[in-house]
Amino acid sequence: MIDILPITGVIFVLIGVGYLSVRMGALGSGDMAALGKFVVGFALPALIFRAVTQRPLGEIADPGYLAAMLGGSLAVFAAGYGLMRHRGHPPSAATFHAMGMSCANSGFIGYPVLLMALPSVATSALAMNMVVENLVMIPLVLIMAERASATGPRGRRLAWMIALRLGRNPIILALAVGLGVSALGLPLPILVERPVEILANASAALSLAVIGGTLAALPLAAMNRAVIPVVLGKLVVHPLAVGIGLAAMAAAGLGVADPALAAAGIVMAAMPAMGIYPILAQRFGQAQSAAVAMLAMTLVSFATISAAMWLALP
């Protein structure tokens, strides 16, 4: 645990830099919004593109890892949605509570943590998490949220709208192009490789500072017990579900061969909710509860991430 604390400590120091920069007036919330757009539109896509082009496709498509991450995430989403509906929450609110429990912040927090703790598998874990999150979990949330909206589109129009939205997503585009380059074994010209590398290297520090600056604008006074199930679901139940999924895949003969990669899956699942969680929730009137839940889980995650790493690391 003593060896782990410096790793998680660095992450939260960088989050603190972003937090203090806003609280002390050096940067404003608008500046953080602009930095966030840069990270999502350029730095994170470059990171994902580099992650999937630096390794053979077989190394970033581990079926045991993908199945465990997808199965664990879907199980937690379904359980969270059912629990919130049972407690009387409307479908839209239940959808975003469930998203908060099952969609990890793989790019902004998970990757920087793995880069220090498990650098040999960090890029592979990030690439596979992005496949699960961007091709399954986010579309699922959008479909359920749109269907819960009284004025939302239905049927083919809904499917077409979500497909267009995903097709314009820089992360999806970077993932698709990177997978194509990796599958074909195409060499990258230096005028592509070097700018991608520079942008990718900027993503970790910038993303953590953006998280901190975003948290500075959230109201501590709005904390209440309603966020407890979401926080526990994300920081405790989600990594536990992914761990069970990894064990089940191993029992079925499809276990992850690299113990470090299996550990990375559990650590990734222990991250707080993804950075766009409050942004997606805002369109459906759930921004306040999503932002408060994200603030609470970020504060608590210093302890839970450290515990998950201590338990999972080989």
N, C-alpha and C positions, 0 to 999 in steps of 0.2 A: 504493500500500500504506500510506503514511503517513496518507492520508485515511481508510482503512478501519479501521486499528487503534483509533482512538477509539470507533468504533461497537461493535466486538466487545469492546473493553475495558470499556465501560459494562455490557454484558450480564454479563460475568464478575465485575465488581465487585458487582453485585446478587446474583449467585449466591454470591459470597464473603460478603456480608452474612448470608445465610441460613446458610451453613456455620459462620461464626464465632458466630452467635447460639446455635447448638446446642453447638458445641465449648466455648464459654465459659460455658455454663449459663444464659444469659438465657432461652432457650426449650428445651423438651425435645422428644424425638421425638414424644410424644403431641400437643404443640402443633402440630408440623409436619403430623401426620396430620390434625388438625382443619382447619388452614389449607388443606391439599390438598383435603379434602372440600368446603370452601367454594369453592375455585377451580373444581373439576370440576363441582360442583352448581349454582353460581350465576354466578360471574364469567365463566368461559369460555363457558357457554351464552349469557350476555348479549352477550358479544363476538361470537359467531357470529351471533346473531339480528340484532345491529346491522349486521354485515358484509353480510348478505344482504338486508337491507331498505333500506339506504342507496343501493343502486344498482339499476338495471333488471336484470331477470333475464338479459337477453342479455349483460350485461357480466360476470356471474359464472358463465357457462356456456360458456366458450371450448372448443370441441371439440378443438382442437389441444393445448391445455394439459392437459385432462382425459385425453386418450388417451396423451400422452407420460408423464404422471405415473403413470397406471394401468399402462401397458405396462412402463415402467421398473421400477416397484415389483414387479409380478408376475414379471418376468424375474429380478430379483435374489432374490426369495423362492424361486423354483423352483431357481435355481442354488445358493443357499445350502443349501436342504434336501437337494438331491442330493449336494453336497459333504460335508455332515455325515453323511449316511447311508453314503456311500462310506468315510468315516473310522471307521465302526463305531458311531456314536451311535444310540441307540434313536429310534423315530419321535417321541416326545414331546419329547425334547431337541433333535432336529433341527428340529422345528417352531419352537421358541422361539429357537434360534440364527438361523433364517431370518427370523423376525419382527424380531429385533434388527438384521438387515442391511437391512431393507426398509421399516420403519415409522418415519417421522421424527417428531420432536417439534415439530410445526407450531405448536401453540398456545402452549406454555410458553416456547419459545426462538425458533422460526422467526419468529413474528409480531412479537415485540419487535425482532428484528434488522431485519426488513423495514420496520418502522415508522420506523426511523431511516435506513435505506439507500434504500428505495424506497417512500416513503409513499403514492404515487399508486396503487400496485397491491397494497398490503399486504392490504387487506381482501378483495379479489377472490381473491388467491392463497390466503389462509387458508380462505375458504369452499370453494373447489374442492378443496383438500387434505383438508378435513374430509369432503367427499363421498366421496373415494377411500378415505380411511382408515377411516371409520366405516361405510360401506355395503358395502365390498368387503374390505379387508385384515383388519380385526378379525374379521368373521364367518368369513373363510377360516381364520384362525388358530384360532378357537374350534372350528370344524368338524373340522379336522385333529387338534387336541389331544384333543377328546372321542372321536374315532374311535380315537386311539392308546391311550386309556385302556381298560383291560380291563373296567372296570365302567361305562364311559360308555354313555349311551343310543344308539340307532341309528335310522336312517331318519327317519320322520315325527316321532317323539318328539324327536329331536335338532334337527330343523329348527324345530319348535315352541318348544323351549326357548330356542334362540338368538334366534328372533323375539321372544319375550317379553322376553328380557334386553335386546335392542336397543331394544324399544319403551318400556322404562322408563328408558333412558339419557337424562339431561337434555340432552346434546349433540345426540343424534339428534332429540329433541323440538324443541329450539330451531332446529335446521337445517330440519326439516320445516315448522314454523310460519312461520319466516322466509321460506322459499321460497314458501309459499302467499301470505303478505302481499305479497311482491315481485311475484309473478305476477299478483295481482289489483289491484295498485296501491293498496292500502288505506292511508289516512293513519293514523298512530299518534296516539292522544290523548296529551296532555302528561303525564298520570299514568302512562303506560306508557313513553313515550320517555325522560323524564328519569331514572327509576330504572335503566332499561336502560343508559343512557349512563354513569351513575356506576359501576355494577357493571362495565361493560366497561372503563372507564378504570382500574379497580383490578386488572384481570387480569394485566397485564404484569409489574408490580413484584412482586406477590404470587406469581405463578407461578415467577418466577426465584428468589425467596427460598426457596420450597418445594423447588425442585430442590436448592439448596445445602444446606438443612437435612437433606434426605433423604440426600444424599451423605455428610454428616458421620457418619452412622450405619453407613456401609458399611466393610468391613474392607480397608484398603490391603494388609494382609499376605496377603489371599486372591488377589491378582493373580498370574496365571500365563499361560503362552504359549497356553493353550487359547482365550483371548479374542481373540487376534490376528486370526483370520479374521473374527470378528464385527465387530470395530472397523474393520478395513480394508474389509469389505463395506459397512458403513454410511456411513463417512466418505469413501470414495474411489469404490467401485464404484457405489453407488446414485446419487450425482449424475452420474457418468459415463453411467449407463444412461438417466437422464432426459434428459440432454443429447443422447444418440443418438436417443432417442425424439422430441425436439423437431426434430432435423434430419430424421428420417424423415418426420414429419408435414409439414414444410415442403416436402420433395421430392415429397410426395403432393398438394400444393396445399392443405393444411389447416394451414399454419403459423400461429403466434401473431403477430397483427398488431403488437402492442406489444412492442418489444424488452425493455422493462423487465419485462413480465410473464413473458417467456421466461427472463430472468435470474433472476427470483424463483423460478421452478420449480427451477432448478439449486441456488440458495441454500437453498431449503426442503429439498431432498433431502440437502443436506450437513449437516443438523442431526443431533445424536445421536438415539438411539431415543426413542420417545414415553414420557412419564412413567408410563403405566400398564403398561409392559412388564414390570417385575418383579412387579407386582400380579397380572396375568394368569398369569404363569409360576408364581406361588406355589401356585395351585390344583392344579398338575400336578407339583409337586415340583422345579421348575426355578428357584426364586427366587434361590438363591445364585449360580448361574452368570449369570443375567440381571442381578442387581444389580452383580456385579463387572464385567461387560461394559459396563453403563451408566456405572459410575464411570470406567472406562478411556476410553471414548469421549468423555465429558464433559471429561476432563482434556486429551485430545489435540485436541478440536474447536476450541480457541482458535486453533490454527495452521491447521487444515483449513478452518474457516469463513472465516477471513481470506483464505486462498488461493482458495477458491471464489468469494468476492465479487470479488477482484481479477481473476480470469479471466472471470467471467460478467457483471459490471456493464457496461452500455453506456456 
